[in-house]
Amino acid sequence: TMALDLLQGTLDVLILKALTWGPRHGYAVAHWLRHTSADELNVEDGALYTALHRMEHRGLLTAEWGVNDENRRVKLYQLTPSGRAELGARSSIWSRYVTAVDRVLSAS
């Protein structure tokens, strides 16, 4: 369905943005999105990890095992050059989409 595709595409671009500054594990990605959106965006674990694995499979991310602050093993995700290019392309499209929707909703 269209709504699910939009949601999936939106989540992907947000994850790519969250990884711009270096590797993060899934929980850290979710925390960054929540914090940066002032608690407006709360990503469900299932959706987050499905998206991370899909993007890894597409070559947008790489993943390797590391250790978090509590000394637990975590999978760290990092942008690939393809992921960085995808973020640039999708950010541009997303900005145009938001502007267009805002024009429609602001119409009087």
CYANA upper distance limits for C-alpha pairs under 8 A (distance plus 0.5 A):
  1 THR  CA      5 ASP  CA      6.93
  2 MET  CA      6 LEU  CA      6.69
  3 ALA  CA      7 LEU  CA      6.71
  4 LEU  CA      8 GLN  CA      6.54
  5 ASP  CA      9 GLY  CA      6.57
  6 LEU  CA     10 THR  CA      6.49
  7 LEU  CA     11 LEU  CA      6.59
  8 GLN  CA     12 ASP  CA      6.71
  8 GLN  CA     51 ALA  CA      7.98
  9 GLY  CA     13 VAL  CA      6.94
 10 THR  CA     14 LEU  CA      6.81
 11 LEU  CA     15 ILE  CA      6.64
 11 LEU  CA     48 LEU  CA      8.22
 11 LEU  CA     51 ALA  CA      7.94
 12 ASP  CA     16 LEU  CA      6.70
 12 ASP  CA     51 ALA  CA      6.95
 12 ASP  CA     52 LEU  CA      8.49
 12 ASP  CA     55 MET  CA      8.18
 13 VAL  CA     17 LYS  CA      6.69
 13 VAL  CA     87 LEU  CA      6.53
 13 VAL  CA     90 ARG  CA      7.05
 13 VAL  CA     91 SER  CA      7.68
 14 LEU  CA     18 ALA  CA      6.69
 14 LEU  CA     33 LEU  CA      8.00
 15 ILE  CA     19 LEU  CA      6.91
 15 ILE  CA     29 VAL  CA      7.29
 15 ILE  CA     52 LEU  CA      8.35
 16 LEU  CA     20 THR  CA      7.05
 16 LEU  CA     79 LEU  CA      7.47
 16 LEU  CA     83 GLY  CA      7.29
 16 LEU  CA     84 ARG  CA      7.91
 16 LEU  CA     87 LEU  CA      6.50
 17 LYS  CA     87 LEU  CA      7.32
 18 ALA  CA     29 VAL  CA      6.48
 18 ALA  CA     32 TRP  CA      7.30
 18 ALA  CA     33 LEU  CA      7.57
 19 LEU  CA     23 PRO  CA      6.50
 19 LEU  CA     24 ARG  CA      7.01
 19 LEU  CA     29 VAL  CA      7.97
 19 LEU  CA     77 TYR  CA      8.01
 19 LEU  CA     78 GLN  CA      6.68
 19 LEU  CA     79 LEU  CA      6.72
 20 THR  CA     79 LEU  CA      7.49
 20 THR  CA     84 ARG  CA      8.21
 22 GLY  CA     78 GLN  CA      6.76
 22 GLY  CA     79 LEU  CA      8.07
 23 PRO  CA     76 LEU  CA      6.21
 23 PRO  CA     77 TYR  CA      5.76
 23 PRO  CA     78 GLN  CA      5.02
 23 PRO  CA     79 LEU  CA      8.05
 24 ARG  CA     28 ALA  CA      6.33
 24 ARG  CA     29 VAL  CA      6.73
 24 ARG  CA     76 LEU  CA      5.62
 24 ARG  CA     77 TYR  CA      6.02
 24 ARG  CA     78 GLN  CA      7.42
 25 HIS  CA     29 VAL  CA      6.85
 25 HIS  CA     74 VAL  CA      6.78
 25 HIS  CA     75 LYS  CA      6.09
 25 HIS  CA     76 LEU  CA      4.93
 25 HIS  CA     77 TYR  CA      6.43
 26 GLY  CA     30 ALA  CA      6.81
 26 GLY  CA     48 LEU  CA      7.78
 26 GLY  CA     49 TYR  CA      7.48
 26 GLY  CA     52 LEU  CA      8.41
 26 GLY  CA     75 LYS  CA      8.02
 26 GLY  CA     76 LEU  CA      7.97
 26 GLY  CA     77 TYR  CA      8.15
 27 TYR  CA     31 HIS  CA      6.59
 28 ALA  CA     32 TRP  CA      6.51
 29 VAL  CA     33 LEU  CA      6.77
 30 ALA  CA     34 ARG  CA      6.73
 30 ALA  CA     42 ASN  CA      7.75
 30 ALA  CA     43 VAL  CA      6.72
 30 ALA  CA     48 LEU  CA      8.12
 31 HIS  CA     35 HIS  CA      6.52
 32 TRP  CA     36 THR  CA      6.31
 33 LEU  CA     37 SER  CA      6.46
 33 LEU  CA     41 LEU  CA      6.88
 33 LEU  CA     42 ASN  CA      7.86
 33 LEU  CA     43 VAL  CA      8.47
 34 ARG  CA     38 ALA  CA      6.75
 34 ARG  CA     39 ASP  CA      5.14
 34 ARG  CA     40 GLU  CA      7.01
 34 ARG  CA     41 LEU  CA      5.73
 34 ARG  CA     42 ASN  CA      6.15
 34 ARG  CA     43 VAL  CA      8.39
 35 HIS  CA     39 ASP  CA      6.24
 37 SER  CA     41 LEU  CA      6.40
 43 VAL  CA     47 ALA  CA      7.42
 43 VAL  CA     48 LEU  CA      6.85
 44 GLU  CA     48 LEU  CA      6.65
 45 ASP  CA     49 TYR  CA      6.56
 46 GLY  CA     50 THR  CA      6.54
 47 ALA  CA     51 ALA  CA      6.62
 48 LEU  CA     52 LEU  CA      6.68
 49 TYR  CA     53 HIS  CA      6.56
 50 THR  CA     54 ARG  CA      6.60
 51 ALA  CA     55 MET  CA      6.54
 52 LEU  CA     56 GLU  CA      6.59
 52 LEU  CA     61 LEU  CA      8.24
 52 LEU  CA     77 TYR  CA      8.36
 53 HIS  CA     57 HIS  CA      6.62
 54 ARG  CA     58 ARG  CA      6.79
 55 MET  CA     59 GLY  CA      6.79
 55 MET  CA     60 LEU  CA      5.77
 55 MET  CA     61 LEU  CA      6.41
 56 GLU  CA     60 LEU  CA      6.19
 56 GLU  CA     61 LEU  CA      5.03
 56 GLU  CA     62 THR  CA      6.18
 56 GLU  CA     63 ALA  CA      7.65
 57 HIS  CA     61 LEU  CA      8.39
 59 GLY  CA     80 THR  CA      7.54
 59 GLY  CA     82 SER  CA      7.36
 59 GLY  CA     83 GLY  CA      7.78
 60 LEU  CA     79 LEU  CA      6.64
 60 LEU  CA     80 THR  CA      5.91
 60 LEU  CA     81 PRO  CA      7.95
 60 LEU  CA     82 SER  CA      5.82
 60 LEU  CA     83 GLY  CA      4.40
 60 LEU  CA     84 ARG  CA      8.15
 60 LEU  CA     86 GLU  CA      8.13
 61 LEU  CA     77 TYR  CA      6.73
 61 LEU  CA     78 GLN  CA      5.82
 61 LEU  CA     79 LEU  CA      5.13
 61 LEU  CA     80 THR  CA      5.75
 61 LEU  CA     83 GLY  CA      6.68
 62 THR  CA     77 TYR  CA      6.16
 62 THR  CA     78 GLN  CA      5.81
 62 THR  CA     79 LEU  CA      7.03
 62 THR  CA     80 THR  CA      7.05
 63 ALA  CA     75 LYS  CA      6.71
 63 ALA  CA     76 LEU  CA      5.88
 63 ALA  CA     77 TYR  CA      4.96
 63 ALA  CA     78 GLN  CA      6.84
 64 GLU  CA     75 LYS  CA      6.03
 64 GLU  CA     76 LEU  CA      5.90
 64 GLU  CA     77 TYR  CA      7.32
 65 TRP  CA     73 ARG  CA      7.11
 65 TRP  CA     74 VAL  CA      6.18
 65 TRP  CA     75 LYS  CA      4.98
 65 TRP  CA     76 LEU  CA      6.45
 66 GLY  CA     73 ARG  CA      6.17
 66 GLY  CA     74 VAL  CA      5.86
 66 GLY  CA     75 LYS  CA      6.52
 66 GLY  CA     76 LEU  CA      6.69
 67 VAL  CA     71 ASN  CA      5.83
 67 VAL  CA     72 ARG  CA      5.77
 67 VAL  CA     73 ARG  CA      5.08
 67 VAL  CA     74 VAL  CA      6.05
 68 ASN  CA     72 ARG  CA      5.96
 68 ASN  CA     73 ARG  CA      7.04
 68 ASN  CA     74 VAL  CA      6.84
 79 LEU  CA     83 GLY  CA      5.76
 79 LEU  CA     84 ARG  CA      6.76
 80 THR  CA     84 ARG  CA      6.83
 81 PRO  CA     85 ALA  CA      6.79
 82 SER  CA     86 GLU  CA      6.58
 83 GLY  CA     87 LEU  CA      6.65
 84 ARG  CA     88 GLY  CA      6.95
 85 ALA  CA     89 ALA  CA      6.83
 86 GLU  CA     90 ARG  CA      6.45
 87 LEU  CA     91 SER  CA      6.31
 88 GLY  CA     92 SER  CA      6.91
 89 ALA  CA     93 ILE  CA      7.00
 90 ARG  CA     94 TRP  CA      6.37
 91 SER  CA     95 SER  CA      6.62
 92 SER  CA     96 ARG  CA      6.96
 93 ILE  CA     97 TYR  CA      6.70
 94 TRP  CA     98 VAL  CA      6.66
 95 SER  CA     99 THR  CA      6.69
 96 ARG  CA    100 ALA  CA      6.65
 97 TYR  CA    101 VAL  CA      6.66
 98 VAL  CA    102 ASP  CA      6.49
 99 THR  CA    103 ARG  CA      6.72
100 ALA  CA    104 VAL  CA      6.94
101 VAL  CA    105 LEU  CA      6.67
102 ASP  CA    106 SER  CA      6.38
103 ARG  CA    107 ALA  CA      6.69
